[in-house]
Amino acid sequence: MTVHPRGWRKSSRSNQHSHCVEIGRVGDGAAVRDTKDRAAGYFTATGAQWAAFIDAVKNERFE
């Protein structure tokens, strides 16, 4: 069974920029795609993976 992401949205912080990603819901996780090339597809993360990623961003582990 193929699950299609739903509820795609772009960060409110990227309104004036063209290099953005969109996030969609898939199961208990997330799907991510490039706004400039939506036809290229998307990748998915489980809920646990997505939570770990968001935690790392909030704690500036990528800075």
All heavy atoms as TSV, in Angstrom:
chain	resi	resn	atom	element	x	y	z
A	1	MET	N	N	0.835	-1.175	0.000
A	1	MET	CA	C	0.000	0.000	0.000
A	1	MET	C	C	0.883	1.243	0.000
A	1	MET	O	O	1.817	1.349	0.779
A	1	MET	CB	C	-0.899	0.009	1.235
A	1	MET	CG	C	-1.690	1.289	1.334
A	1	MET	SD	S	-2.527	1.552	2.921
A	1	MET	CE	C	-3.464	0.091	3.112
A	2	THR	N	N	0.591	2.187	-0.862
A	2	THR	CA	C	1.312	3.448	-0.923
A	2	THR	C	C	0.580	4.489	-0.094
A	2	THR	O	O	-0.623	4.681	-0.246
A	2	THR	CB	C	1.421	3.943	-2.381
A	2	THR	OG1	O	2.085	2.941	-3.140
A	2	THR	CG2	C	2.191	5.226	-2.451
A	3	VAL	N	N	1.318	5.146	0.771
A	3	VAL	CA	C	0.747	6.211	1.584
A	3	VAL	C	C	1.207	7.536	1.007
A	3	VAL	O	O	2.403	7.747	0.799
A	3	VAL	CB	C	1.207	6.095	3.054
A	3	VAL	CG1	C	0.662	7.230	3.873
A	3	VAL	CG2	C	0.794	4.752	3.622
A	4	HIS	N	N	0.269	8.428	0.723
A	4	HIS	CA	C	0.596	9.737	0.163
A	4	HIS	C	C	0.567	10.798	1.251
A	4	HIS	O	O	-0.377	10.845	2.040
A	4	HIS	CB	C	-0.389	10.100	-0.949
A	4	HIS	CG	C	-0.321	9.165	-2.106
A	4	HIS	ND1	N	0.695	9.199	-3.030
A	4	HIS	CD2	C	-1.126	8.144	-2.463
A	4	HIS	CE1	C	0.492	8.254	-3.921
A	4	HIS	NE2	N	-0.599	7.584	-3.601
A	5	PRO	N	N	1.611	11.627	1.283
A	5	PRO	CA	C	1.624	12.710	2.266
A	5	PRO	C	C	0.436	13.646	2.051
A	5	PRO	O	O	-0.052	13.813	0.940
A	5	PRO	CB	C	2.931	13.441	1.973
A	5	PRO	CG	C	3.778	12.445	1.264
A	5	PRO	CD	C	2.822	11.604	0.480
A	6	ARG	N	N	0.002	14.269	3.141
A	6	ARG	CA	C	-1.108	15.205	3.061
A	6	ARG	C	C	-0.768	16.450	3.880
A	6	ARG	O	O	0.119	16.426	4.717
A	6	ARG	CB	C	-2.386	14.565	3.578
A	6	ARG	CG	C	-2.299	14.154	5.024
A	6	ARG	CD	C	-3.508	13.297	5.457
A	6	ARG	NE	N	-3.492	13.030	6.868
A	6	ARG	CZ	C	-2.671	12.209	7.513
A	6	ARG	NH1	N	-1.752	11.566	6.838
A	6	ARG	NH2	N	-2.754	12.031	8.814
A	7	GLY	N	N	-1.487	17.521	3.612
A	7	GLY	CA	C	-1.321	18.743	4.381
A	7	GLY	C	C	0.025	19.417	4.189
A	7	GLY	O	O	0.594	19.945	5.133
A	8	TRP	N	N	0.539	19.420	2.965
A	8	TRP	CA	C	1.837	20.049	2.709
A	8	TRP	C	C	1.806	21.508	3.161
A	8	TRP	O	O	0.832	22.216	2.936
A	8	TRP	CB	C	2.171	20.014	1.220
A	8	TRP	CG	C	2.523	18.660	0.708
A	8	TRP	CD1	C	1.727	17.857	-0.065
A	8	TRP	CD2	C	3.732	17.937	0.901
A	8	TRP	NE1	N	2.382	16.685	-0.358
A	8	TRP	CE2	C	3.619	16.715	0.227
A	8	TRP	CE3	C	4.915	18.210	1.583
A	8	TRP	CZ2	C	4.641	15.763	0.210
A	8	TRP	CZ3	C	5.926	17.267	1.565
A	8	TRP	CH2	C	5.783	16.058	0.883
A	9	ARG	N	N	2.900	21.958	3.805
A	9	ARG	CA	C	3.001	23.366	4.180
A	9	ARG	C	C	4.460	23.791	4.185
A	9	ARG	O	O	5.361	22.987	4.373
A	9	ARG	CB	C	2.370	23.627	5.535
A	9	ARG	CG	C	2.979	22.891	6.667
A	9	ARG	CD	C	2.142	23.062	7.933
A	9	ARG	NE	N	2.693	22.295	9.019
A	9	ARG	CZ	C	3.472	22.784	9.971
A	9	ARG	NH1	N	3.766	24.061	9.979
A	9	ARG	NH2	N	3.950	22.018	10.915
A	10	LYS	N	N	4.642	25.063	3.969
A	10	LYS	CA	C	5.970	25.667	3.932
A	10	LYS	C	C	6.149	26.502	5.194
A	10	LYS	O	O	5.196	27.095	5.690
A	10	LYS	CB	C	6.092	26.544	2.689
A	10	LYS	CG	C	7.461	27.133	2.468
A	10	LYS	CD	C	7.595	27.781	1.096
A	10	LYS	CE	C	6.800	29.055	1.013
A	10	LYS	NZ	N	7.161	29.875	-0.134
A	11	SER	N	N	7.349	26.570	5.699
A	11	SER	CA	C	7.627	27.351	6.895
A	11	SER	C	C	7.231	28.810	6.700
A	11	SER	O	O	7.473	29.398	5.639
A	11	SER	CB	C	9.118	27.283	7.234
A	11	SER	OG	O	9.441	28.219	8.227
A	12	SER	N	N	6.651	29.407	7.725
A	12	SER	CA	C	6.305	30.832	7.659
A	12	SER	C	C	7.560	31.693	7.577
A	12	SER	O	O	7.502	32.832	7.121
A	12	SER	CB	C	5.469	31.228	8.875
A	12	SER	OG	O	6.207	31.004	10.060
A	13	ARG	N	N	8.695	31.171	7.970
A	13	ARG	CA	C	9.958	31.913	7.894
A	13	ARG	C	C	10.523	31.958	6.474
A	13	ARG	O	O	11.492	32.648	6.221
A	13	ARG	CB	C	10.992	31.288	8.822
A	13	ARG	CG	C	10.636	31.462	10.265
A	13	ARG	CD	C	11.733	30.897	11.131
A	13	ARG	NE	N	11.435	31.131	12.513
A	13	ARG	CZ	C	12.242	31.759	13.340
A	13	ARG	NH1	N	13.397	32.200	12.899
A	13	ARG	NH2	N	11.897	31.942	14.586
A	14	SER	N	N	9.951	31.225	5.559
A	14	SER	CA	C	10.500	31.175	4.203
A	14	SER	C	C	9.623	31.878	3.172
A	14	SER	O	O	9.787	31.650	1.997
A	14	SER	CB	C	10.726	29.723	3.793
A	14	SER	OG	O	9.505	29.027	3.803
A	15	ASN	N	N	8.735	32.748	3.603
A	15	ASN	CA	C	7.826	33.438	2.682
A	15	ASN	C	C	8.542	34.223	1.594
A	15	ASN	O	O	8.085	34.273	0.468
A	15	ASN	CB	C	6.886	34.362	3.440
A	15	ASN	CG	C	5.811	33.612	4.178
A	15	ASN	OD1	O	5.491	32.497	3.814
A	15	ASN	ND2	N	5.261	34.224	5.204
A	16	GLN	N	N	9.662	34.837	1.894
A	16	GLN	CA	C	10.361	35.686	0.923
A	16	GLN	C	C	11.507	34.968	0.210
A	16	GLN	O	O	12.234	35.575	-0.544
A	16	GLN	CB	C	10.909	36.930	1.634
A	16	GLN	CG	C	9.847	37.757	2.316
A	16	GLN	CD	C	8.791	38.264	1.357
A	16	GLN	OE1	O	9.107	38.670	0.235
A	16	GLN	NE2	N	7.539	38.241	1.761
A	17	HIS	N	N	11.662	33.689	0.431
A	17	HIS	CA	C	12.784	32.955	-0.145
A	17	HIS	C	C	12.293	31.879	-1.117
A	17	HIS	O	O	11.221	31.320	-0.945
A	17	HIS	CB	C	13.611	32.293	0.960
A	17	HIS	CG	C	14.096	33.275	1.981
A	17	HIS	ND1	N	15.109	34.156	1.736
A	17	HIS	CD2	C	13.674	33.532	3.246
A	17	HIS	CE1	C	15.304	34.911	2.802
A	17	HIS	NE2	N	14.442	34.553	3.737
A	18	SER	N	N	13.116	31.604	-2.129
A	18	SER	CA	C	12.723	30.592	-3.107
A	18	SER	C	C	13.358	29.230	-2.824
A	18	SER	O	O	12.988	28.251	-3.444
A	18	SER	CB	C	13.091	31.055	-4.514
A	18	SER	OG	O	14.498	31.235	-4.609
A	19	HIS	N	N	14.313	29.167	-1.920
A	19	HIS	CA	C	14.976	27.901	-1.587
A	19	HIS	C	C	14.350	27.343	-0.317
A	19	HIS	O	O	14.835	27.561	0.781
A	19	HIS	CB	C	16.474	28.108	-1.393
A	19	HIS	CG	C	17.133	28.736	-2.571
A	19	HIS	ND1	N	17.239	28.097	-3.779
A	19	HIS	CD2	C	17.685	29.946	-2.735
A	19	HIS	CE1	C	17.846	28.881	-4.634
A	19	HIS	NE2	N	18.130	30.022	-4.030
A	20	CYS	N	N	13.252	26.640	-0.485
A	20	CYS	CA	C	12.489	26.190	0.676
A	20	CYS	C	C	12.135	24.715	0.554
A	20	CYS	O	O	12.183	24.136	-0.519
A	20	CYS	CB	C	11.189	26.975	0.784
A	20	CYS	SG	S	11.434	28.742	0.806
A	21	VAL	N	N	11.742	24.164	1.661
A	21	VAL	CA	C	11.192	22.822	1.677
A	21	VAL	C	C	9.777	22.883	2.228
A	21	VAL	O	O	9.404	23.834	2.906
A	21	VAL	CB	C	12.040	21.844	2.521
A	21	VAL	CG1	C	13.416	21.664	1.910
A	21	VAL	CG2	C	12.141	22.295	3.949
A	22	GLU	N	N	9.008	21.875	1.891
A	22	GLU	CA	C	7.655	21.740	2.422
A	22	GLU	C	C	7.601	20.455	3.242
A	22	GLU	O	O	8.278	19.488	2.927
A	22	GLU	CB	C	6.629	21.649	1.294
A	22	GLU	CG	C	6.480	22.921	0.518
A	22	GLU	CD	C	5.504	22.771	-0.633
A	22	GLU	OE1	O	5.607	21.783	-1.389
A	22	GLU	OE2	O	4.650	23.652	-0.770
A	23	ILE	N	N	6.771	20.476	4.260
A	23	ILE	CA	C	6.588	19.329	5.132
A	23	ILE	C	C	5.157	18.847	5.008
A	23	ILE	O	O	4.220	19.643	5.033
A	23	ILE	CB	C	6.851	19.709	6.613
A	23	ILE	CG1	C	8.196	20.410	6.768
A	23	ILE	CG2	C	6.749	18.487	7.507
A	23	ILE	CD1	C	9.377	19.638	6.278
A	24	GLY	N	N	4.984	17.554	4.860
A	24	GLY	CA	C	3.658	16.944	4.807
A	24	GLY	C	C	3.552	15.842	5.856
A	24	GLY	O	O	4.570	15.304	6.315
A	25	ARG	N	N	2.352	15.506	6.228
A	25	ARG	CA	C	2.136	14.429	7.204
A	25	ARG	C	C	2.009	13.101	6.474
A	25	ARG	O	O	1.375	13.015	5.430
A	25	ARG	CB	C	0.877	14.704	8.009
A	25	ARG	CG	C	1.052	15.942	8.876
A	25	ARG	CD	C	0.125	16.008	10.043
A	25	ARG	NE	N	0.052	14.842	10.881
A	25	ARG	CZ	C	0.876	14.575	11.893
A	25	ARG	NH1	N	1.879	15.366	12.150
A	25	ARG	NH2	N	0.688	13.507	12.635
A	26	VAL	N	N	2.631	12.084	7.053
A	26	VAL	CA	C	2.510	10.733	6.531
A	26	VAL	C	C	2.535	9.786	7.731
A	26	VAL	O	O	3.509	9.732	8.471
A	26	VAL	CB	C	3.616	10.399	5.500
A	26	VAL	CG1	C	4.995	10.534	6.048
A	26	VAL	CG2	C	3.419	9.038	4.892
A	27	GLY	N	N	1.422	9.122	7.973
A	27	GLY	CA	C	1.320	8.268	9.151
A	27	GLY	C	C	1.585	9.080	10.405
A	27	GLY	O	O	1.036	10.153	10.571
A	28	ASP	N	N	2.480	8.579	11.250
A	28	ASP	CA	C	2.839	9.336	12.454
A	28	ASP	C	C	4.116	10.134	12.244
A	28	ASP	O	O	4.677	10.681	13.184
A	28	ASP	CB	C	3.001	8.397	13.654
A	28	ASP	CG	C	4.289	7.588	13.596
A	28	ASP	OD1	O	4.826	7.395	12.482
A	28	ASP	OD2	O	4.762	7.147	14.656
A	29	GLY	N	N	4.590	10.232	10.991
A	29	GLY	CA	C	5.843	10.919	10.688
A	29	GLY	C	C	5.657	12.106	9.773
A	29	GLY	O	O	4.613	12.751	9.770
A	30	ALA	N	N	6.684	12.356	8.983
A	30	ALA	CA	C	6.680	13.521	8.101
A	30	ALA	C	C	7.291	13.161	6.748
A	30	ALA	O	O	8.096	12.239	6.635
A	30	ALA	CB	C	7.475	14.650	8.734
A	31	ALA	N	N	6.896	13.929	5.746
A	31	ALA	CA	C	7.488	13.843	4.413
A	31	ALA	C	C	8.057	15.220	4.096
A	31	ALA	O	O	7.506	16.236	4.510
A	31	ALA	CB	C	6.431	13.465	3.379
A	32	VAL	N	N	9.174	15.260	3.373
A	32	VAL	CA	C	9.842	16.520	3.056
A	32	VAL	C	C	10.103	16.557	1.557
A	32	VAL	O	O	10.564	15.577	0.978
A	32	VAL	CB	C	11.186	16.637	3.819
A	32	VAL	CG1	C	11.870	17.960	3.514
A	32	VAL	CG2	C	10.971	16.473	5.315
A	33	ARG	N	N	9.805	17.719	0.945
A	33	ARG	CA	C	10.080	17.882	-0.489
A	33	ARG	C	C	10.570	19.296	-0.770
A	33	ARG	O	O	10.358	20.227	0.010
A	33	ARG	CB	C	8.841	17.580	-1.335
A	33	ARG	CG	C	7.729	18.603	-1.192
A	33	ARG	CD	C	6.535	18.216	-2.027
A	33	ARG	NE	N	5.434	19.175	-1.842
A	33	ARG	CZ	C	4.225	19.011	-2.311
A	33	ARG	NH1	N	3.935	17.922	-3.001
A	33	ARG	NH2	N	3.298	19.922	-2.106
A	34	ASP	N	N	11.212	19.461	-1.915
A	34	ASP	CA	C	11.743	20.739	-2.372
A	34	ASP	C	C	10.620	21.524	-3.061
A	34	ASP	O	O	9.978	21.002	-3.976
A	34	ASP	CB	C	12.880	20.477	-3.353
A	34	ASP	CG	C	13.582	21.725	-3.834
A	34	ASP	OD1	O	13.077	22.843	-3.637
A	34	ASP	OD2	O	14.658	21.572	-4.446
A	35	THR	N	N	10.405	22.765	-2.659
A	35	THR	CA	C	9.327	23.552	-3.264
A	35	THR	C	C	9.609	23.898	-4.719
A	35	THR	O	O	8.691	24.130	-5.489
A	35	THR	CB	C	9.077	24.870	-2.496
A	35	THR	OG1	O	10.286	25.622	-2.459
A	35	THR	CG2	C	8.594	24.607	-1.101
A	36	LYS	N	N	10.890	23.935	-5.104
A	36	LYS	CA	C	11.231	24.285	-6.482
A	36	LYS	C	C	11.143	23.101	-7.429
A	36	LYS	O	O	11.121	23.280	-8.643
A	36	LYS	CB	C	12.636	24.880	-6.536
A	36	LYS	CG	C	12.694	26.258	-5.886
A	36	LYS	CD	C	14.088	26.811	-5.921
A	36	LYS	CE	C	14.382	27.293	-7.320
A	36	LYS	NZ	N	15.681	27.965	-7.433
A	37	ASP	N	N	11.107	21.871	-6.892
A	37	ASP	CA	C	11.070	20.679	-7.739
A	37	ASP	C	C	10.197	19.608	-7.087
A	37	ASP	O	O	10.669	18.531	-6.730
A	37	ASP	CB	C	12.484	20.162	-7.976
A	37	ASP	CG	C	12.550	19.100	-9.058
A	37	ASP	OD1	O	11.513	18.854	-9.729
A	37	ASP	OD2	O	13.629	18.520	-9.233
A	38	ARG	N	N	8.931	19.910	-6.946
A	38	ARG	CA	C	8.002	18.984	-6.289
A	38	ARG	C	C	7.903	17.648	-7.016
A	38	ARG	O	O	7.665	16.616	-6.405
A	38	ARG	CB	C	6.633	19.636	-6.172
A	38	ARG	CG	C	6.638	20.786	-5.193
A	38	ARG	CD	C	5.264	21.432	-5.112
A	38	ARG	NE	N	5.287	22.499	-4.138
A	38	ARG	CZ	C	4.902	23.730	-4.402
A	38	ARG	NH1	N	4.453	24.056	-5.597
A	38	ARG	NH2	N	4.954	24.648	-3.458
A	39	ALA	N	N	8.093	17.668	-8.326
A	39	ALA	CA	C	7.994	16.440	-9.115
A	39	ALA	C	C	9.137	15.464	-8.814
A	39	ALA	O	O	9.043	14.288	-9.142
A	39	ALA	CB	C	7.972	16.776	-10.601
A	40	ALA	N	N	10.194	15.936	-8.176
A	40	ALA	CA	C	11.337	15.072	-7.860
A	40	ALA	C	C	11.018	14.084	-6.754
A	40	ALA	O	O	11.784	13.156	-6.517
A	40	ALA	CB	C	12.547	15.917	-7.465
A	41	GLY	N	N	9.899	14.284	-6.067
A	41	GLY	CA	C	9.518	13.361	-5.016
A	41	GLY	C	C	9.794	13.917	-3.628
A	41	GLY	O	O	10.008	15.118	-3.461
A	42	TYR	N	N	9.825	13.029	-2.672
A	42	TYR	CA	C	9.992	13.435	-1.282
A	42	TYR	C	C	10.634	12.287	-0.512
A	42	TYR	O	O	10.711	11.167	-0.991
A	42	TYR	CB	C	8.643	13.781	-0.652
A	42	TYR	CG	C	7.606	12.688	-0.777
A	42	TYR	CD1	C	7.516	11.673	0.168
A	42	TYR	CD2	C	6.735	12.656	-1.859
A	42	TYR	CE1	C	6.580	10.654	0.040
A	42	TYR	CE2	C	5.796	11.651	-1.991
A	42	TYR	CZ	C	5.716	10.652	-1.038
A	42	TYR	OH	O	4.795	9.654	-1.155
A	43	PHE	N	N	11.137	12.610	0.673
A	43	PHE	CA	C	11.609	11.548	1.565
A	43	PHE	C	C	10.764	11.584	2.822
A	43	PHE	O	O	10.138	12.601	3.131
A	43	PHE	CB	C	13.109	11.649	1.869
A	43	PHE	CG	C	13.508	12.814	2.728
A	43	PHE	CD1	C	13.492	12.706	4.116
A	43	PHE	CD2	C	13.914	14.010	2.160
A	43	PHE	CE1	C	13.866	13.772	4.920
A	43	PHE	CE2	C	14.292	15.075	2.957
A	43	PHE	CZ	C	14.269	14.960	4.331
A	44	THR	N	N	10.736	10.472	3.520
A	44	THR	CA	C	9.916	10.382	4.718
A	44	THR	C	C	10.770	10.062	5.938
A	44	THR	O	O	11.868	9.532	5.819
A	44	THR	CB	C	8.822	9.307	4.571
A	44	THR	OG1	O	9.445	8.041	4.356
A	44	THR	CG2	C	7.870	9.638	3.433
A	45	ALA	N	N	10.223	10.398	7.091
A	45	ALA	CA	C	10.844	10.084	8.375
A	45	ALA	C	C	9.748	9.578	9.301
A	45	ALA	O	O	8.603	10.041	9.226
A	45	ALA	CB	C	11.505	11.322	8.964
A	46	THR	N	N	10.099	8.639	10.152
A	46	THR	CA	C	9.136	8.166	11.142
A	46	THR	C	C	8.899	9.277	12.168
A	46	THR	O	O	9.651	10.263	12.214
A	46	THR	CB	C	9.663	6.925	11.882
A	46	THR	OG1	O	10.818	7.312	12.642
A	46	THR	CG2	C	10.003	5.797	10.926
A	47	GLY	N	N	7.912	9.104	12.995
A	47	GLY	CA	C	7.648	10.091	14.034
A	47	GLY	C	C	8.837	10.286	14.949
A	47	GLY	O	O	9.198	11.407	15.312
A	48	ALA	N	N	9.506	9.189	15.332
A	48	ALA	CA	C	10.680	9.271	16.208
A	48	ALA	C	C	11.845	9.983	15.521
A	48	ALA	O	O	12.531	10.810	16.126
A	48	ALA	CB	C	11.103	7.880	16.656
A	49	GLN	N	N	12.062	9.671	14.241
A	49	GLN	CA	C	13.136	10.331	13.497
A	49	GLN	C	C	12.865	11.827	13.366
A	49	GLN	O	O	13.769	12.653	13.528
A	49	GLN	CB	C	13.280	9.710	12.105
A	49	GLN	CG	C	13.804	8.305	12.115
A	49	GLN	CD	C	13.662	7.633	10.764
A	49	GLN	OE1	O	12.717	7.888	10.006
A	49	GLN	NE2	N	14.603	6.753	10.446
A	50	TRP	N	N	11.621	12.170	13.052
A	50	TRP	CA	C	11.264	13.577	12.884
A	50	TRP	C	C	11.412	14.333	14.208
A	50	TRP	O	O	11.949	15.442	14.242
A	50	TRP	CB	C	9.847	13.700	12.336
A	50	TRP	CG	C	9.509	15.104	11.953
A	50	TRP	CD1	C	8.600	15.919	12.558
A	50	TRP	CD2	C	10.075	15.870	10.893
A	50	TRP	NE1	N	8.582	17.142	11.941
A	50	TRP	CE2	C	9.470	17.142	10.916
A	50	TRP	CE3	C	11.045	15.604	9.931
A	50	TRP	CZ2	C	9.814	18.146	10.006
A	50	TRP	CZ3	C	11.379	16.611	9.028
A	50	TRP	CH2	C	10.767	17.857	9.079
A	51	ALA	N	N	10.978	13.731	15.299
A	51	ALA	CA	C	11.107	14.368	16.618
A	51	ALA	C	C	12.577	14.594	16.966
A	51	ALA	O	O	12.945	15.649	17.495
A	51	ALA	CB	C	10.421	13.519	17.683
A	52	ALA	N	N	13.441	13.629	16.661
A	52	ALA	CA	C	14.870	13.773	16.927
A	52	ALA	C	C	15.467	14.890	16.079
A	52	ALA	O	O	16.296	15.675	16.559
A	52	ALA	CB	C	15.595	12.452	16.657
A	53	PHE	N	N	15.046	14.994	14.832
A	53	PHE	CA	C	15.526	16.063	13.947
A	53	PHE	C	C	15.096	17.430	14.476
A	53	PHE	O	O	15.920	18.351	14.581
A	53	PHE	CB	C	15.008	15.846	12.519
A	53	PHE	CG	C	15.288	17.000	11.608
A	53	PHE	CD1	C	16.580	17.243	11.163
A	53	PHE	CD2	C	14.271	17.844	11.200
A	53	PHE	CE1	C	16.848	18.322	10.321
A	53	PHE	CE2	C	14.523	18.918	10.361
A	53	PHE	CZ	C	15.824	19.154	9.914
A	54	ILE	N	N	13.837	17.580	14.822
A	54	ILE	CA	C	13.328	18.858	15.339
A	54	ILE	C	C	14.050	19.226	16.638
A	54	ILE	O	O	14.432	20.380	16.841
A	54	ILE	CB	C	11.798	18.804	15.547
A	54	ILE	CG1	C	11.084	18.617	14.210
A	54	ILE	CG2	C	11.295	20.043	16.270
A	54	ILE	CD1	C	11.342	19.705	13.197
A	55	ASP	N	N	14.278	18.256	17.502
A	55	ASP	CA	C	14.998	18.510	18.746
A	55	ASP	C	C	16.419	19.007	18.444
A	55	ASP	O	O	16.901	19.947	19.074
A	55	ASP	CB	C	15.053	17.236	19.588
A	55	ASP	CG	C	15.785	17.440	20.892
A	55	ASP	OD1	O	15.288	18.221	21.728
A	55	ASP	OD2	O	16.845	16.823	21.073
A	56	ALA	N	N	17.084	18.394	17.481
A	56	ALA	CA	C	18.434	18.813	17.117
A	56	ALA	C	C	18.446	20.240	16.562
A	56	ALA	O	O	19.332	21.028	16.882
A	56	ALA	CB	C	19.022	17.835	16.083
A	57	VAL	N	N	17.459	20.587	15.745
A	57	VAL	CA	C	17.368	21.948	15.213
A	57	VAL	C	C	17.148	22.945	16.341
A	57	VAL	O	O	17.843	23.966	16.438
A	57	VAL	CB	C	16.228	22.066	14.174
A	57	VAL	CG1	C	15.981	23.516	13.787
A	57	VAL	CG2	C	16.560	21.232	12.931
A	58	LYS	N	N	16.193	22.656	17.215
A	58	LYS	CA	C	15.898	23.573	18.317
A	58	LYS	C	C	17.073	23.750	19.263
A	58	LYS	O	O	17.228	24.803	19.874
A	58	LYS	CB	C	14.678	23.073	19.098
A	58	LYS	CG	C	13.386	23.250	18.347
A	58	LYS	CD	C	12.210	22.767	19.172
A	58	LYS	CE	C	10.896	22.994	18.443
A	58	LYS	NZ	N	9.751	22.521	19.229
A	59	ASN	N	N	17.904	22.734	19.403
A	59	ASN	CA	C	19.066	22.809	20.285
A	59	ASN	C	C	20.348	23.188	19.567
A	59	ASN	O	O	21.444	23.011	20.089
A	59	ASN	CB	C	19.232	21.487	21.045
A	59	ASN	CG	C	18.142	21.326	22.081
A	59	ASN	OD1	O	18.089	22.088	23.039
A	59	ASN	ND2	N	17.265	20.354	21.891
A	60	GLU	N	N	20.186	23.703	18.336
A	60	GLU	CA	C	21.281	24.254	17.529
A	60	GLU	C	C	22.436	23.284	17.319
A	60	GLU	O	O	23.593	23.674	17.286
A	60	GLU	CB	C	21.769	25.574	18.131
A	60	GLU	CG	C	20.678	26.608	18.187
A	60	GLU	CD	C	21.141	27.936	18.778
A	60	GLU	OE1	O	22.288	28.039	19.237
A	60	GLU	OE2	O	20.321	28.872	18.769
A	61	ARG	N	N	22.130	22.013	17.142
A	61	ARG	CA	C	23.184	21.028	16.901
A	61	ARG	C	C	23.706	21.067	15.476
A	61	ARG	O	O	24.663	20.385	15.145
A	61	ARG	CB	C	22.683	19.640	17.252
A	61	ARG	CG	C	22.612	19.471	18.755
A	61	ARG	CD	C	22.279	18.066	19.136
A	61	ARG	NE	N	21.043	18.143	19.884
A	61	ARG	CZ	C	20.186	17.162	20.041
A	61	ARG	NH1	N	20.420	16.008	19.475
A	61	ARG	NH2	N	19.103	17.322	20.733
A	62	PHE	N	N	23.062	21.850	14.605
A	62	PHE	CA	C	23.508	21.971	13.213
A	62	PHE	C	C	24.242	23.276	12.968
A	62	PHE	O	O	24.626	23.563	11.856
A	62	PHE	CB	C	22.318	21.856	12.250
A	62	PHE	CG	C	21.643	20.529	12.315
A	62	PHE	CD1	C	20.344	20.409	12.778
A	62	PHE	CD2	C	22.305	19.373	11.925
A	62	PHE	CE1	C	19.713	19.182	12.842
A	62	PHE	CE2	C	21.682	18.133	11.992
A	62	PHE	CZ	C	20.384	18.041	12.441
A	63	GLU	N	N	24.427	24.074	13.983
A	63	GLU	CA	C	25.082	25.379	13.823
A	63	GLU	C	C	26.583	25.228	13.835
A	63	GLU	O	O	27.173	24.497	14.518
A	63	GLU	CB	C	24.637	26.353	14.920
A	63	GLU	CG	C	23.153	26.622	14.890
A	63	GLU	CD	C	22.667	27.348	13.655
A	63	GLU	OE1	O	23.356	28.273	13.182
A	63	GLU	OE2	O	21.604	26.991	13.152
